[in-house]
């Protein structure tokens, strides 16, 4: 009986490993569409439409920035209360591109996570009822002199307020930090598939702004465990999750369909019109 149980366990593990390998090979050998949108900046997209990534259709769009020389600068766009689409934030800020930011109050507006722009606090962290931090309040995107990096909560009470950078956006959870995958719990938020937005850093200094569409037949979306794999396959040694769901939007100036590259899900249609209004974004701006 024990031998039989061990045999079936071995088969199950072998099938799991095989599926993992197939996914990674499918991903890295895909014929990605690439387009230069700014100096040292590419828009890269692919639609896995044969149910061949995580046994589902998936639509992935991302921008890769070399983040040096004359490459665009990173900035944060945010409004204290008013919600706007990612495209609106991008156009108002004369940006090259924009991706939706961190979590916000859908009913009353404003971020529920700490956001600081040009040394001015736009929104403070809203802790949970038991005075604990939410999973998206334990890491930060920081920008200094147009350069973007990620930081991890140090378990102190006023951590974000003591960060020295002039531009800060809390979000999370972290997926990978300094080459090490972070531990994710099995809550529904992490485990279930949804549209996702993420930012990743590669050891060569490149920055990735990524969206995975979801809640559609054409793109199922991913869990955070699957999103971690995607960021790993792209070569990221640090990566962070941002707000997802109907917020997930990647916008590029002068692109068709009002600049929206992906297929936002808030209108439940496979088009470029379903962007949810958000409180903040990460912008790519022409270097001054």
C-alpha positions in Angstrom: 0.0 0.0 0.0 2.8 2.4 0.9 4.7 1.6 -2.3 1.5 2.3 -4.3 1.0 5.6 -2.6 4.6 6.6 -3.2 4.3 5.6 -6.8 1.2 7.8 -7.4 2.9 10.7 -5.5 5.9 10.4 -7.7 3.7 10.5 -10.8 1.9 13.5 -9.6 5.1 15.4 -8.8 6.6 14.4 -12.2 3.5 15.7 -14.0 3.6 19.0 -12.0 7.3 19.5 -12.8 6.6 18.7 -16.5 3.8 21.3 -16.6 6.1 23.9 -14.9 8.8 23.2 -17.5 6.3 23.4 -20.4 5.0 26.8 -19.2 8.5 28.2 -18.9 9.5 27.0 -22.4 6.2 28.3 -23.9 6.9 31.6 -22.3 10.5 32.2 -23.3 10.1 30.8 -26.9 7.0 32.9 -27.7 7.2 35.3 -30.6 6.8 38.5 -28.7 5.9 41.7 -30.6 8.3 44.4 -29.9 8.1 48.1 -30.6 10.4 51.0 -29.6 8.4 53.8 -28.0 11.2 56.0 -26.6 14.9 55.9 -26.2 16.0 52.6 -24.6 12.3 51.8 -24.1 10.3 49.0 -25.8 6.7 47.9 -25.7 6.5 44.1 -25.7 3.3 42.1 -26.1 2.1 38.5 -26.7 -1.3 36.8 -26.7 -1.1 33.1 -25.6 -4.3 32.1 -27.4 -3.9 28.3 -27.5 -4.6 27.8 -23.8 -0.9 27.2 -23.6 0.2 29.2 -20.6 -0.9 27.9 -17.2 -3.4 25.8 -19.2 -5.2 29.0 -20.2 -5.3 31.8 -22.6 -3.2 34.8 -21.4 -2.5 38.3 -22.7 0.6 39.9 -21.5 1.9 43.4 -22.2 4.9 45.1 -20.7 7.3 48.0 -21.2 11.0 47.4 -20.7 13.2 50.4 -19.8 17.0 50.4 -19.6 16.7 53.1 -17.0 20.0 54.8 -17.8 21.5 57.4 -20.2 18.7 59.2 -22.1 16.0 56.7 -21.2 12.7 58.2 -19.9 12.4 59.2 -16.2 10.0 57.6 -13.8 7.5 59.7 -11.9 4.4 59.2 -9.8 1.1 60.7 -10.8 -1.5 61.0 -8.0 -4.7 62.8 -6.9 -5.6 63.1 -3.2 -9.3 62.4 -3.9 -10.3 62.5 -7.6 -10.2 59.2 -9.5 -9.1 59.2 -13.1 -8.3 56.6 -15.7 -4.6 55.7 -16.2 -4.9 57.2 -19.7 -6.1 60.5 -18.3 -3.2 60.6 -15.8 -0.8 59.9 -18.7 -2.2 62.6 -20.9 -2.5 65.2 -18.2 1.2 64.7 -17.3 2.4 64.7 -20.9 3.8 61.2 -20.3 5.2 58.7 -22.8 3.5 55.8 -20.9 1.7 55.0 -17.7 0.6 52.0 -15.7 -1.9 51.9 -12.9 -0.6 52.3 -9.4 -1.5 51.1 -5.9 -4.8 50.4 -4.0 -7.4 53.0 -3.4 -10.8 53.8 -1.9 -13.2 53.1 -4.8 -16.1 54.9 -3.1 -14.4 58.0 -1.6 -11.3 58.3 -3.7 -7.7 58.6 -2.7 -5.1 55.9 -2.1 -5.3 53.7 1.0 -1.6 53.4 0.9 1.1 56.0 1.5 1.9 58.2 -1.6 4.4 61.0 -1.7 5.1 63.1 -4.8 7.9 65.6 -5.0 8.3 65.5 -1.2 4.6 66.2 -0.7 2.4 63.6 1.0 -0.6 63.0 -1.1 -2.2 60.1 0.9 -1.3 58.5 4.2 -1.4 54.8 5.0 -4.8 53.6 6.2 -4.1 50.7 8.5 -6.6 47.9 8.9 -9.1 47.8 11.8 -6.7 45.9 14.1 -4.1 48.5 13.4 -2.0 46.1 11.3 -0.6 46.6 7.8 -2.3 45.2 4.8 -0.2 43.0 2.4 0.0 46.0 0.1 1.5 48.3 2.7 4.7 46.3 3.3 6.8 47.4 0.3 7.4 50.6 -1.7 8.2 51.8 -5.1 10.6 54.7 -4.6 11.8 57.2 -7.2 14.7 59.6 -6.9 16.0 61.7 -9.8 13.8 59.7 -12.2 15.3 56.3 -11.2 13.0 53.7 -9.8 13.7 51.0 -7.2 11.9 48.8 -4.6 12.1 48.7 -0.9 10.8 46.3 1.8 9.1 47.2 5.0 11.5 47.0 8.0 8.8 46.3 10.5 9.0 49.8 12.1 5.8 51.7 12.7 6.5 54.9 10.6 8.7 53.2 8.0 7.3 55.0 5.0 7.5 58.4 6.6 11.2 57.9 7.4 12.1 57.0 3.8 14.3 59.7 2.4 13.2 59.6 -1.3 10.9 62.4 -2.5 8.6 60.1 -4.5 7.2 57.0 -2.7 4.2 54.7 -3.4 3.4 51.8 -1.1 2.1 48.7 -2.7 2.5 44.9 -2.6 2.9 42.2 -1.9 6.5 41.9 -2.9 6.9 38.8 -5.2 10.7 38.7 -5.3 13.3 40.8 -3.4 17.0 40.8 -4.1 16.9 37.4 -5.9 14.7 35.8 -3.2 11.1 34.8 -3.7 8.9 36.2 -1.0 6.5 33.9 0.9 2.9 34.3 -0.1 0.0 32.9 1.9 -2.8 31.0 0.3 -5.5 33.6 0.7 -8.0 34.0 -2.2 -6.3 37.3 -3.2 -3.0 35.5 -3.8 -4.4 32.1 -5.0 -7.1 33.1 -7.5 -6.6 34.3 -11.0 -7.3 38.0 -11.8 -5.9 40.7 -14.0 -2.6 41.8 -12.5 -0.2 44.7 -12.7 3.5 44.4 -11.6 6.8 46.2 -11.7 10.1 44.3 -11.9 13.8 45.0 -11.7 16.5 43.1 -13.6 20.1 42.8 -12.4 21.2 44.8 -15.5 19.2 47.8 -14.4 16.2 47.3 -16.7 12.8 48.0 -15.3 9.6 46.2 -16.4 6.1 47.6 -16.2 3.7 44.7 -16.8 0.1 43.9 -17.1 -1.7 40.5 -17.4 -5.3 40.7 -18.6 -7.9 38.5 -16.9 -11.6 37.7 -16.3 -12.0 37.0 -20.0 -12.1 33.9 -22.2 -9.2 35.4 -24.2 -7.1 35.9 -21.0 -7.8 34.1 -17.7 -5.5 36.2 -15.6 -3.0 34.8 -13.1 -2.5 34.1 -9.4 0.3 35.9 -7.6 2.2 32.6 -7.6 1.9 32.5 -11.4 2.7 36.2 -11.6 5.9 35.5 -9.7 6.9 32.9 -12.3 6.2 35.4 -15.1 8.5 38.0 -13.5 11.2 35.3 -12.9 11.0 34.2 -16.6 11.5 37.8 -17.6 14.7 37.9 -15.6 13.5 40.0 -12.6 15.4 39.7 -9.4 13.0 42.0 -7.6 9.3 42.4 -8.3 6.2 43.9 -6.7 2.5 43.5 -7.3 0.3 46.6 -7.7 -3.4 47.0 -7.8 -5.1 44.7 -10.3 -8.5 43.7 -11.4 -10.4 46.3 -13.3 -7.6 48.8 -12.5 -5.0 46.9 -14.6 -4.1 49.2 -17.5 -1.1 49.9 -19.6 -1.2 53.2 -21.6 1.2 54.4 -24.2 1.0 57.9 -25.8 0.1 58.0 -29.5 -0.8 54.3 -29.6 -4.2 53.3 -31.2 -7.3 52.8 -29.1 -6.7 56.0 -27.0 -3.3 54.6 -26.1 -4.6 51.7 -24.0 -2.5 48.7 -24.9 -4.1 45.9 -22.8 -7.7 44.8 -22.5 -9.0 46.2 -19.2 -11.7 44.1 -17.7 -14.0 46.6 -15.9 -16.6 46.7 -18.7 -16.5 42.9 -19.1 -15.7 43.2 -22.8 -12.6 42.3 -24.8 -11.7 45.8 -25.9 -9.6 48.7 -24.8 -12.4 50.7 -23.1 -12.8 49.0 -19.8 -10.2 51.0 -17.6 -11.3 51.6 -14.1 -10.6 55.1 -12.7 -7.7 55.0 -10.2 -6.1 57.3 -7.7 -2.5 57.1 -8.9 -0.1 55.8 -11.6 3.5 55.3 -12.4 4.5 57.5 -15.3 7.3 57.4 -17.9 8.3 60.9 -18.9 10.8 62.3 -21.4 14.0 63.1 -19.6 14.4 66.8 -19.1 
